[in-house]
Structures are given as C-alpha cells and as structure tokens.
Amino acid sequence: MPTDFILYTTAGCHLCEQAKSVFWPCAEILGVALREVDIADSEELVERYGIRIPVIASENGAEIGWPFDQQQLLEFLQGQLS
C-alpha cells in the first residue's frame, strides 16, 4: 500500500503550486507524503510529462493529471491506498 506519492513538476510551474495546495489537506487526512520530481532533470520525463504537468502518481504508477479538485484527488489517493 503506497504512502508516498510523486508530484511531477518543474521550476516556475504555477499550476504545480496549485496542485500542491490541493494535495496538502488530503495528505493530512490520509497520512501520506508527496515527493516532488523535477521533470527537467530527465529527457524521458520531459517527453512524458512536458505538457501534462502537474501530475500526481502513486508508487504503482497510477496517475491523476491536472486539473483536479480536492474531492477528485482525495478519491484518487484513497483508491491507491485500498
């Protein structure tokens, strides 16, 4: 059962900041953590996520892409924890 989630992001991404602000209340409810991965550090990640960030992914590879609201994210996270 994953307890860490990944935020695919890059410097200066205002949508990524919004995604984090949606994530933190969910994290407090569920007791999960978020690890940020800057896609600029990998050509493969730029190719995969360059126009899709922010994306939150679970350790098993399931993803939710922006836009999402707190309820949608909470349901995604809960689904990954069950």
C-alpha angles and dihedrals in degrees: 000000000000120000096171125068128190126228111203104211144141137212116288096015106147092185088056089056089052090049091053091051089054092046101052098066089049090049091054092050095047102030096236132140134225124220117195119221117191107219091205088076092067132046089207092055092046089053092047101040106016096114097023105060134156096058125160115205134186124227089259092057101257111141142197117197130204132300100060133135128219094267093050091048092047091052091048092049093046090049090055092049096052 
